[in-house]
Amino acid sequence: MPDAKKELRAEALLRRKAAFERHGAEASRKIAAQGLDFLGIKPDAVVSGFAAIRDEINPAALMAWLQAEGFKLALPAMQGRGKPLLMRSWSPGDTMAPAQWGIAEPLEDKPVVEPDVVLVPLLAFDLRGYRLGYGGGFYDRTLRRLRKLKRVVAVGIAYDEQRVDAVPAESYDEKLDWVLTPSGPQRCLDT
């Protein structure tokens, strides 16, 4: 299984880079235009996004729209290798701290929150809800922890080109409920 994931990861990085070069910032605008209405959540819900790196779709415009609609926002902060992410309260324009891999995180004085919706970056996804990340397991541990506390909806953010027939899955992989692409939301099904 690790070899299958490693091969797919290399292929997926190239596919995502090509999608980024083809669509650029337009993909972010289309994601924002979709919004999260398809989830049927109330505006007082907490939505955790992410600070995009490299050629990930940047959810910043979506997050700004959510804040304007009354949603509470959060961004992840690393606690260390092998640990789940902490989701800290965040608003557009907040000062951020540089962290590992060039990822920006909310400052430590921001309160930790338990989100209702987690937006998840990815390299590849399938319609069963499996995703391929960078291999650190941070989102799997985070979703597992949060789902023990309450109902949490995991929404992958991806280019349409990142969809594959099947992501190799292991017992510890946490599934996505939805994937939001520039062409629209896709419900993940147990098949």
N, CA, C and O of each residue as an XYZ file, in Angstrom:
764
protein
N       0.811     -1.217      0.000
C       0.000      0.000      0.000
C       0.852      1.279      0.000
O       0.545      2.207     -0.748
N       1.906      1.351      0.813
C       2.713      2.582      0.783
C       3.270      2.893     -0.604
O       3.327      4.058     -0.998
N       3.681      1.863     -1.349
C       4.207      2.102     -2.695
C       3.135      2.643     -3.626
O       3.397      3.536     -4.432
N       1.910      2.093     -3.514
C       0.804      2.560     -4.355
C       0.503      4.029     -4.058
O       0.264      4.819     -4.971
N       0.517      4.387     -2.772
C       0.260      5.779     -2.403
C       1.399      6.684     -2.875
O       1.163      7.803     -3.331
N       2.613      6.197     -2.764
C       3.765      6.998     -3.178
C       3.700      7.291     -4.676
O       3.944      8.419     -5.106
N       3.369      6.266     -5.468
C       3.262      6.452     -6.924
C       2.135      7.421     -7.273
O       2.303      8.315     -8.102
N       0.981      7.229     -6.627
C      -0.153      8.110     -6.896
C       0.158      9.536     -6.449
O      -0.238     10.493     -7.115
N       0.857      9.683     -5.339
C       1.208     11.015     -4.838
C       2.061     11.767     -5.865
O       1.806     12.942     -6.129
N       3.056     11.116     -6.440
C       3.911     11.762     -7.442
C       3.097     12.165     -8.669
O       3.256     13.265     -9.197
N       2.237     11.273     -9.111
C       1.367     11.549    -10.261
C       0.384     12.680     -9.944
O       0.146     13.559    -10.773
N      -0.184     12.646     -8.729
C      -1.180     13.642     -8.327
C      -0.568     15.035     -8.201
O      -1.218     16.029     -8.526
N       0.660     15.114     -7.738
C       1.334     16.418     -7.654
C       1.455     17.047     -9.035
O       1.223     18.245     -9.197
N       1.813     16.252    -10.019
C       1.923     16.761    -11.391
C       0.561     17.160    -11.946
O       0.437     18.182    -12.621
N      -0.454     16.359    -11.665
C      -1.806     16.643    -12.146
C      -2.338     17.942    -11.528
O      -2.950     18.760    -12.215
N      -2.097     18.121    -10.223
C      -2.580     19.334     -9.557
C      -1.835     20.559    -10.070
O      -2.438     21.615    -10.267
N      -0.533     20.427    -10.288
C       0.250     21.551    -10.812
C      -0.282     21.972    -12.178
O      -0.421     23.165    -12.448
N      -0.583     20.995    -13.044
C      -1.125     21.301    -14.369
C      -2.495     21.972    -14.258
O      -2.794     22.897    -15.013
N      -3.321     21.515    -13.325
C      -4.640     22.129    -13.126
C      -4.490     23.574    -12.640
O      -5.221     24.459    -13.082
N      -3.549     23.806    -11.739
C      -3.292     25.153    -11.235
C      -2.842     26.068    -12.378
O      -3.308     27.202    -12.488
N      -1.948     25.579    -13.215
C      -1.470     26.380    -14.342
C      -2.593     26.660    -15.337
O      -2.613     27.720    -15.963
N      -3.509     25.739    -15.486
C      -4.625     25.894    -16.418
C      -5.692     26.846    -15.861
O      -6.240     27.658    -16.606
N      -5.990     26.752    -14.563
C      -7.128     27.484    -13.999
C      -6.745     28.676    -13.120
O      -7.510     29.636    -13.025
N      -5.581     28.632    -12.481
C      -5.120     29.727    -11.641
C      -6.141     30.180    -10.603
O      -6.852     29.365    -10.015
N      -6.201     31.486    -10.390
C      -7.078     32.067     -9.374
C      -8.558     31.893     -9.709
O      -9.408     32.005     -8.826
N      -8.870     31.624    -10.964
C     -10.274     31.424    -11.355
C     -10.893     30.256    -10.585
O     -12.083     30.286    -10.271
N     -10.103     29.233    -10.280
C     -10.613     28.090     -9.512
C     -11.050     28.529     -8.115
O     -12.074     28.068     -7.610
N     -10.284     29.409     -7.498
C     -10.640     29.917     -6.172
C     -11.943     30.708     -6.227
O     -12.786     30.579     -5.339
N     -12.111     31.525     -7.263
C     -13.349     32.302     -7.407
C     -14.553     31.373     -7.610
O     -15.626     31.613     -7.058
N     -14.369     30.321     -8.395
C     -15.471     29.388     -8.624
C     -15.832     28.614     -7.354
O     -17.007     28.347     -7.102
N     -14.830     28.256     -6.561
C     -15.085     27.588     -5.276
C     -15.889     28.524     -4.370
O     -16.866     28.106     -3.748
N     -15.475     29.784     -4.301
C     -16.177     30.762     -3.465
C     -17.612     30.957     -3.939
O     -18.527     31.072     -3.124
N     -17.811     30.994     -5.257
C     -19.162     31.176     -5.807
C     -20.069     30.001     -5.470
O     -21.280     30.171     -5.329
N     -19.493     28.813     -5.342
C     -20.291     27.638     -4.967
C     -20.805     27.786     -3.537
O     -21.943     27.423     -3.237
N     -19.952     28.325     -2.653
C     -20.328     28.430     -1.248
C     -20.501     27.059     -0.619
O     -20.102     26.045     -1.191
N     -21.100     27.040      0.568
C     -21.348     25.782      1.277
C     -22.840     25.542      1.508
O     -23.218     24.758      2.378
N     -23.687     26.219      0.725
C     -25.129     26.048      0.883
C     -25.560     24.592      0.746
O     -26.551     24.182      1.350
N     -24.829     23.811     -0.038
C     -25.178     22.404     -0.251
C     -25.122     21.583      1.040
O     -25.685     20.491      1.104
N     -24.444     22.108      2.073
C     -24.359     21.399      3.344
C     -25.571     21.648      4.240
O     -25.828     20.873      5.161
N     -26.318     22.723      3.977
C     -27.468     23.044      4.810
C     -27.105     23.412      6.243
O     -27.865     23.123      7.167
N     -25.946     24.049      6.436
C     -25.520     24.427      7.785
C     -25.948     25.849      8.116
O     -26.150     26.673      7.224
N     -26.081     26.122      9.383
C     -26.489     27.444      9.863
C     -25.279     28.385      9.904
O     -24.149     27.943     10.114
N     -25.526     29.687      9.702
C     -24.421     30.646      9.683
C     -23.622     30.767     10.984
O     -22.550     31.373     10.967
N     -24.089     30.225     12.100
C     -23.287     30.314     13.316
C     -22.324     29.124     13.457
O     -21.621     29.014     14.462
N     -22.291     28.250     12.469
C     -21.381     27.096     12.500
C     -19.931     27.550     12.375
O     -19.648     28.625     11.847
N     -19.026     26.723     12.864
C     -17.603     26.989     12.756
C     -17.059     26.197     11.569
O     -17.222     24.980     11.491
N     -16.408     26.912     10.643
C     -15.806     26.292      9.462
C     -14.299     26.495      9.535
O     -13.815     27.624      9.611
N     -13.565     25.390      9.512
C     -12.111     25.477      9.494
C     -11.629     25.332      8.060
O     -11.952     24.360      7.378
N     -10.866     26.293      7.619
C     -10.290     26.258      6.282
C      -8.833     25.851      6.349
O      -8.431     25.106      7.243
N      -8.049     26.331      5.419
C      -6.608     26.089      5.441
C      -5.928     27.202      4.663
O      -6.527     27.832      3.791
N      -4.665     27.431      4.994
C      -3.856     28.403      4.266
C      -3.187     27.642      3.123
O      -2.327     26.793      3.356
N      -3.577     27.944      1.907
C      -3.090     27.213      0.740
C      -1.587     27.381      0.566
O      -1.022     28.447      0.812
N      -0.963     26.298      0.137
C       0.456     26.333     -0.209
C       0.627     25.803     -1.631
O      -0.213     25.063     -2.143
N       1.716     26.194     -2.240
C       2.055     25.768     -3.598
C       0.866     25.949     -4.547
O       0.367     27.063     -4.706
N       0.418     24.877     -5.166
C      -0.629     24.968     -6.180
C      -1.987     24.456     -5.709
O      -2.813     24.039     -6.520
N      -2.217     24.487     -4.392
C      -3.540     24.149     -3.863
C      -4.531     25.254     -4.246
O      -4.145     26.411     -4.410
N      -5.778     24.896     -4.384
C      -6.801     25.931     -4.563
C      -6.858     26.730     -3.273
O      -6.952     26.159     -2.187
N      -6.801     28.039     -3.390
C      -6.823     28.907     -2.221
C      -8.269     29.141     -1.784
O      -9.049     29.723     -2.539
N      -8.643     28.696     -0.571
C     -10.014     28.886     -0.102
C     -10.261     30.252      0.536
O     -11.312     30.452      1.144
N      -9.324     31.202      0.416
C      -9.456     32.503      1.087
C     -10.726     33.245      0.681
O     -11.402     33.811      1.540
N     -11.064     33.256     -0.601
C     -12.279     33.961     -1.043
C     -13.531     33.284     -0.477
O     -14.477     33.968     -0.087
N     -13.546     31.967     -0.430
C     -14.661     31.239      0.182
C     -14.768     31.573      1.666
O     -15.865     31.785      2.183
N     -13.628     31.619      2.348
C     -13.627     31.926      3.782
C     -14.136     33.349      4.033
O     -14.891     33.578      4.978
N     -13.729     34.301      3.197
C     -14.210     35.682      3.350
C     -15.727     35.744      3.155
O     -16.419     36.441      3.897
N     -16.240     35.026      2.170
C     -17.684     34.982      1.933
C     -18.404     34.360      3.130
O     -19.448     34.858      3.554
N     -17.851     33.275      3.674
C     -18.463     32.625      4.837
C     -18.514     33.570      6.026
O     -19.518     33.626      6.736
N     -17.430     34.316      6.247
C     -17.430     35.269      7.358
C     -18.515     36.326      7.156
O     -19.225     36.677      8.098
N     -18.640     36.828      5.938
C     -19.671     37.831      5.653
C     -21.078     37.280      5.879
O     -21.995     38.034      6.204
N     -21.250     35.981      5.711
C     -22.543     35.331      5.937
C     -22.789     35.005      7.405
O     -23.870     34.528      7.750
N     -21.803     35.251      8.287
C     -21.988     35.034      9.721
C     -21.365     33.772     10.281
O     -21.536     33.475     11.463
N     -20.642     33.019      9.455
C     -19.974     31.819      9.960
C     -18.761     32.213     10.784
O     -18.127     33.237     10.528
N     -18.447     31.395     11.770
C     -17.215     31.557     12.542
C     -16.137     30.759     11.812
O     -16.402     29.673     11.297
N     -14.923     31.302     11.772
C     -13.855     30.677     10.999
C     -12.700     30.211     11.881
O     -12.489     30.705     12.988
N     -11.965     29.243     11.348
C     -10.779     28.729     12.027
C      -9.778     28.277     10.976
O     -10.133     28.024      9.825
N      -8.535     28.181     11.387
C      -7.473     27.614     10.560
C      -6.674     26.641     11.427
O      -6.622     26.792     12.648
N      -6.048     25.636     10.790
C      -5.285     24.660     11.567
C      -3.931     25.176     12.029
O      -3.314     26.038     11.405
N      -3.494     24.608     13.156
C      -2.155     24.855     13.681
C      -1.573     23.501     14.079
O      -2.250     22.675     14.691
N      -0.328     23.291     13.726
C       0.325     22.015     14.041
C       0.737     21.965     15.512
O       1.175     22.958     16.092
N       0.579     20.768     16.098
C       1.052     20.522     17.461
C       2.350     19.729     17.454
O       3.061     19.682     18.458
N       2.656     19.111     16.332
C       3.859     18.301     16.230
C       3.588     17.023     15.462
O       2.437     16.657     15.221
N       4.643     16.359     15.089
C       4.566     15.119     14.315
C       3.752     14.064     15.074
O       3.936     13.866     16.275
N       2.854     13.396     14.353
C       2.054     12.327     14.944
C       0.867     12.795     15.758
O       0.189     11.978     16.380
N       0.597     14.097     15.770
C      -0.509     14.638     16.562
C      -1.549     15.266     15.636
O      -1.225     15.684     14.524
N      -2.817     15.331     16.105
C      -3.826     16.017     15.288
C      -3.566     17.517     15.255
O      -2.847     18.058     16.095
N      -4.156     18.169     14.282
C      -4.083     19.623     14.180
C      -5.001     20.260     15.215
O      -6.030     19.686     15.573
N      -4.634     21.436     15.693
C      -5.532     22.260     16.505
C      -6.191     23.245     15.556
O      -5.532     23.780     14.665
N      -7.471     23.490     15.734
C      -8.142     24.493     14.916
C      -8.303     25.741     15.780
O      -8.979     25.721     16.808
N      -7.674     26.814     15.344
C      -7.711     28.076     16.090
C      -8.615     29.084     15.380
O      -8.658     29.156     14.151
N      -9.322     29.848     16.180
C     -10.190     30.902     15.663
C      -9.374     31.820     14.756
O      -8.214     32.121     15.035
N     -10.008     32.261     13.657
C      -9.302     33.067     12.678
C     -10.291     33.938     11.921
O     -11.446     33.559     11.727
N      -9.829     35.105     11.496
C     -10.588     35.992     10.615
C      -9.656     36.496      9.523
O      -8.461     36.668      9.765
N     -10.184     36.737      8.318
C      -9.340     37.291      7.261
C      -8.653     38.572      7.750
O      -9.279     39.423      8.382
N      -7.379     38.691      7.451
C      -6.614     39.858      7.876
C      -5.854     39.662      9.176
O      -5.016     40.491      9.528
N      -6.134     38.562      9.911
C      -5.399     38.293     11.153
C      -3.913     38.109     10.854
O      -3.536     37.601      9.799
N      -3.087     38.528     11.793
C      -1.657     38.263     11.699
C      -1.445     36.759     11.831
O      -2.059     36.101     12.671
N      -0.566     36.232     10.989
C      -0.314     34.793     10.987
C       1.145     34.531     11.352
O       2.011     35.393     11.205
N       1.386     33.316     11.829
C       2.745     32.892     12.164
C       3.232     31.899     11.112
O       2.471     31.027     10.694
N       4.485     32.017     10.678
C       5.012     31.017      9.740
C       5.229     29.704     10.483
O       5.661     29.695     11.635
N       4.928     28.608      9.818
C       5.087     27.285     10.433
C       5.807     26.369      9.462
O       6.330     26.806      8.438
N       5.822     25.102      9.801
C       6.499     24.103      8.981
C       5.961     24.092      7.551
O       4.777     24.344      7.328
N       6.831     23.801      6.586
C       6.498     23.687      5.166
C       5.962     24.994      4.566
O       5.326     24.974      3.512
N       6.213     26.117      5.226
C       5.763     27.396      4.706
C       4.280     27.665      4.902
O       3.723     28.567      4.277
N       3.645     26.898      5.756
C       2.215     27.066      6.025
C       2.033     28.162      7.069
O       2.728     28.167      8.085
N       1.116     29.081      6.834
C       0.798     30.131      7.799
C      -0.261     29.624      8.774
O      -1.226     28.974      8.373
N      -0.071     29.927     10.056
C      -0.999     29.489     11.099
C      -1.453     30.672     11.937
O      -0.738     31.669     12.036
N      -2.646     30.577     12.549
C      -3.064     31.616     13.493
C      -2.087     31.676     14.672
O      -1.455     30.679     15.022
N      -1.979     32.840     15.265
C      -1.101     33.011     16.426
C      -1.618     32.185     17.602
O      -2.804     31.864     17.674
N      -0.724     31.850     18.514
C      -1.061     31.000     19.655
C      -2.064     31.635     20.607
O      -2.670     30.930     21.414
N      -2.257     32.957     20.534
C      -3.226     33.594     21.429
C      -4.668     33.423     20.943
O      -5.606     33.799     21.647
N      -4.848     32.863     19.753
C      -6.198     32.635     19.222
C      -6.780     31.383     19.892
O      -6.087     30.375     20.026
N      -8.045     31.446     20.311
C      -8.631     30.286     21.002
C      -8.793     29.072     20.088
O      -9.035     29.198     18.888
N      -8.654     27.907     20.689
C      -8.891     26.646     19.988
C     -10.403     26.436     19.911
O     -11.111     26.640     20.897
N     -10.894     26.031     18.745
C     -12.326     25.776     18.534
C     -12.496     24.374     17.949
O     -11.551     23.804     17.404
N     -13.684     23.833     18.063
C     -14.018     22.527     17.502
C     -14.958     22.775     16.326
O     -16.144     23.025     16.538
N     -14.457     22.714     15.096
C     -15.273     23.072     13.931
C     -16.400     22.080     13.646
O     -16.353     20.913     14.035
N     -17.405     22.593     12.956
C     -18.510     21.773     12.468
C     -18.205     21.276     11.059
O     -18.663     20.208     10.653
N     -17.428     22.062     10.320
C     -17.028     21.739      8.954
C     -15.519     21.932      8.857
O     -14.976     22.937      9.316
N     -14.850     20.946      8.248
C     -13.411     21.054      8.028
C     -13.168     20.998      6.528
O     -13.477     20.003      5.873
N     -12.603     22.091      5.985
C     -12.180     22.115      4.588
C     -10.794     21.490      4.532
O      -9.908     21.857      5.304
N     -10.609     20.542      3.614
C      -9.403     19.718      3.610
C      -8.667     19.841      2.275
O      -9.261     19.618      1.220
N      -7.370     20.195      2.311
C      -6.580     20.185      1.082
C      -6.261     18.741      0.704
O      -6.305     17.850      1.551
N      -5.938     18.513     -0.573
C      -5.641     17.143     -0.987
C      -4.871     17.125     -2.293
O      -4.774     18.130     -2.997
N      -4.329     15.963     -2.595
C      -3.643     15.744     -3.870
C      -4.531     14.999     -4.853
O      -4.506     15.275     -6.052
N      -5.319     14.050     -4.342
C      -6.225     13.261     -5.184
C      -7.398     12.820     -4.324
O      -7.282     12.725     -3.102
N      -8.533     12.550     -4.970
C      -9.713     12.064     -4.255
C     -10.473     11.102     -5.147
O     -10.336     11.110     -6.371
N     -11.284     10.267     -4.493
C     -12.223      9.434     -5.242
C     -13.615      9.679     -4.674
O     -13.760     10.288     -3.615
N     -14.622      9.210     -5.369
C     -16.002      9.482     -4.944
C     -16.474      8.599     -3.796
O     -17.620      8.715     -3.362
N     -15.608      7.716     -3.298
C     -15.925      6.980     -2.067
C     -15.605      7.847     -0.853
O     -16.010      7.532      0.266
N     -14.873      8.945     -1.079
C     -14.513      9.842      0.011
C     -13.080      9.709      0.471
O     -12.664     10.391      1.409
N     -12.322      8.847     -0.169
C     -10.913      8.740      0.206
C     -10.110      9.830     -0.484
O     -10.372     10.196     -1.629
N      -9.126     10.335      0.246
C      -8.267     11.390     -0.273
C      -6.825     10.989     -0.090
O      -6.480     10.198      0.787
N      -6.003     11.548     -0.930
C      -4.572     11.377     -0.785
C      -4.003     12.728     -0.401
O      -4.163     13.714     -1.121
N      -3.337     12.759      0.743
C      -2.686     13.978      1.191
C      -1.183     13.864      0.985
O      -0.714     13.139      0.107
N      -0.441     14.588      1.805
C       1.008     14.600      1.671
C       1.683     13.450      2.402
O       2.891     13.255      2.262
N       0.928     12.689      3.177
C       1.476     11.505      3.827
C       1.758     11.651      5.307
O       2.224     10.700      5.936
N       1.491     12.815      5.881
C       1.749     13.006      7.310
C       0.629     12.528      8.217
O       0.846     12.352      9.416
N      -0.557     12.316      7.678
C      -1.686     11.835      8.473
C      -2.338     12.869      9.373
O      -3.162     12.517     10.217
N      -1.985     14.142      9.210
C      -2.510     15.175     10.108
C      -4.032     15.293     10.037
O      -4.698     15.355     11.071
N      -4.583     15.325      8.828
C      -6.037     15.465      8.710
C      -6.765     14.194      9.131
O      -7.867     14.277      9.674
N      -6.180     13.018      8.897
C      -6.812     11.783      9.369
C      -6.924     11.791     10.891
O      -7.985     11.485     11.435
N      -5.842     12.136     11.582
C      -5.875     12.185     13.055
C      -6.836     13.260     13.545
O      -7.560     13.061     14.520
N      -6.837     14.395     12.862
C      -7.705     15.499     13.272
C      -9.170     15.131     13.106
O      -9.965     15.332     14.023
N      -9.535     14.598     11.955
C     -10.935     14.210     11.726
C     -11.359     13.099     12.681
O     -12.482     13.122     13.185
N     -10.498     12.143     12.934
C     -10.826     11.066     13.872
C     -11.112     11.640     15.262
O     -12.085     11.252     15.909
N     -10.269     12.557     15.714
C     -10.463     13.172     17.038
C     -11.759     13.962     17.093
O     -12.538     13.818     18.034
N     -11.992     14.796     16.085
C     -13.194     15.622     16.067
C     -14.462     14.778     15.975
O     -15.456     15.085     16.633
N     -14.439     13.720     15.169
C     -15.631     12.879     14.995
C     -15.973     12.092     16.252
O     -17.099     11.616     16.393
N     -15.016     11.948     17.168
C     -15.321     11.333     18.469
C     -16.062     12.315     19.365
O     -16.764     11.907     20.290
N     -15.909     13.612     19.091
C     -16.529     14.650     19.911
C     -17.919     15.044     19.425
O     -18.803     15.331     20.231
N     -18.114     15.058     18.100
C     -19.370     15.563     17.534
C     -19.450     15.220     16.050
O     -18.518     14.659     15.476
N     -20.568     15.564     15.450
C     -20.718     15.367     14.007
C     -19.928     16.467     13.301
O     -20.150     17.655     13.534
N     -19.016     16.058     12.447
C     -18.176     16.983     11.695
C     -18.248     16.592     10.226
O     -18.163     15.412      9.886
N     -18.405     17.578      9.364
C     -18.446     17.338      7.922
C     -17.091     17.704      7.330
O     -16.603     18.819      7.511
N     -16.492     16.755      6.623
C     -15.202     16.981      5.967
C     -15.440     17.233      4.479
O     -16.033     16.408      3.783
N     -14.965     18.393      4.004
C     -15.149     18.788      2.610
C     -13.776     18.997      1.976
O     -13.056     19.929      2.333
N     -13.423     18.131      1.041
C     -12.181     18.314      0.300
C     -12.319     19.476     -0.669
O     -13.391     19.694     -1.232
N     -11.246     20.217     -0.864
C     -11.216     21.321     -1.826
C     -10.232     20.910     -2.921
O      -9.047     20.703     -2.657
N     -10.737     20.793     -4.162
C      -9.893     20.237     -5.215
C     -10.292     20.728     -6.595
O     -11.422     21.165     -6.819
N      -9.354     20.649     -7.502
C      -9.648     20.828     -8.922
C     -10.369     19.569     -9.390
O     -10.146     18.486     -8.850
N     -11.221     19.709    -10.378
C     -11.907     18.547    -10.944
C     -10.900     17.504    -11.433
O     -11.156     16.303    -11.355
N      -9.759     17.967    -11.934
C      -8.735     17.074    -12.469
C      -8.068     16.202    -11.408
O      -7.328     15.279    -11.748
N      -8.315     16.476    -10.144
C      -7.693     15.696     -9.076
C      -8.478     14.414     -8.750
O      -8.028     13.594     -7.949
N      -9.630     14.252     -9.363
C     -10.419     13.044     -9.119
C      -9.768     11.851     -9.811
O      -9.351     11.933    -10.966
N      -9.691     10.741     -9.078
C      -9.172      9.485     -9.619
C     -10.215      8.399     -9.375
O     -11.146      8.592     -8.593
N     -10.063      7.273    -10.035
C     -11.019      6.179     -9.863
C     -11.008      5.646     -8.439
O     -12.066      5.424     -7.851
N      -9.817      5.438     -7.881
C      -9.723      4.897     -6.524
C      -8.415      5.327     -5.877
O      -7.338      5.171     -6.452
N      -8.530      5.870     -4.673
C      -7.367      6.193     -3.863
C      -7.080      4.957     -3.003
O      -7.997      4.441     -2.365
N      -5.851      4.476     -2.967
C      -5.539      3.358     -2.075
C      -5.854      3.759     -0.633
O      -5.389      4.794     -0.157
N      -6.643      2.938      0.055
C      -7.109      3.300      1.397
C      -6.626      2.293      2.430
O      -6.533      1.094      2.169
N      -6.324      2.819      3.609
C      -5.918      1.990      4.737
C      -6.904      2.221      5.881
O      -7.700      3.158      5.838
N      -6.850      1.376      6.890
C      -7.841      1.407      7.976
C      -7.876      2.739      8.719
O      -8.921      3.113      9.252
N      -6.775      3.452      8.763
C      -6.731      4.711      9.511
C      -7.151      5.920      8.672
O      -7.234      7.028      9.203
N      -7.417      5.736      7.387
C      -7.800      6.853      6.526
C      -9.220      7.307      6.836
O     -10.154      6.506      6.795
N      -9.384      8.579      7.143
C     -10.698      9.170      7.394
C     -11.277      9.652      6.069
O     -10.579     10.246      5.247
N     -12.555      9.389      5.881
C     -13.194      9.724      4.606
C     -13.750     11.148      4.598
O     -14.130     11.702      5.630
N     -13.781     11.709      3.402
C     -14.450     12.981      3.165
C     -15.937     12.720      2.987
O     -16.338     11.648      2.534
N     -16.756     13.712      3.348
C     -18.199     13.627      3.100
C     -18.542     14.226      1.744
O     -19.455     13.760      1.062
N     -17.804     15.262      1.359
C     -18.011     15.981      0.108
C     -16.658     16.390     -0.452
O     -15.664     16.442      0.273
N     -16.628     16.677     -1.731
C     -15.491     17.357     -2.356
C     -16.081     18.522     -3.136
O     -16.987     18.343     -3.950
N     -15.558     19.722     -2.880
C     -16.002     20.917     -3.586
C     -14.968     21.241     -4.658
O     -13.805     21.511     -4.359
N     -15.413     21.209     -5.909
C     -14.553     21.524     -7.047
C     -15.109     22.757     -7.751
O     -16.240     23.157     -7.477
N     -14.344     23.364     -8.645
C     -14.871     24.508     -9.388
C     -16.154     24.215    -10.133
O     -16.944     25.131    -10.360
N     -16.392     22.976    -10.522
C     -17.639     22.653    -11.240
C     -18.798     22.355    -10.305
O     -19.931     22.199    -10.761
N     -18.535     22.273     -8.985
C     -19.619     22.059     -8.037
C     -19.284     21.017     -6.981
O     -18.257     20.342     -7.058
N     -20.171     20.897     -5.989
C     -19.953     19.925     -4.935
C     -20.241     18.501     -5.400
O     -21.162     18.266     -6.181
N     -19.455     17.573     -4.918
C     -19.641     16.156     -5.227
C     -19.783     15.395     -3.918
O     -18.881     15.428     -3.081
N     -20.896     14.715     -3.737
C     -21.157     13.930     -2.534
C     -20.354     12.639     -2.611
O     -20.352     11.961     -3.639
N     -19.680     12.306     -1.532
C     -18.913     11.073     -1.468
C     -19.847      9.962     -0.972
O     -20.579     10.140      0.001
N     -19.810      8.831     -1.648
C     -20.722      7.729     -1.356
C     -19.948      6.521     -0.861
O     -18.824      6.269     -1.294
N     -20.557      5.783      0.045
C     -19.968      4.516      0.488
C     -20.252      3.464     -0.566
O     -21.381      2.989     -0.691
N     -19.235      3.102     -1.320
C     -19.427      2.049     -2.344
C     -18.366      1.002     -2.182
O     -18.339      0.028     -2.935
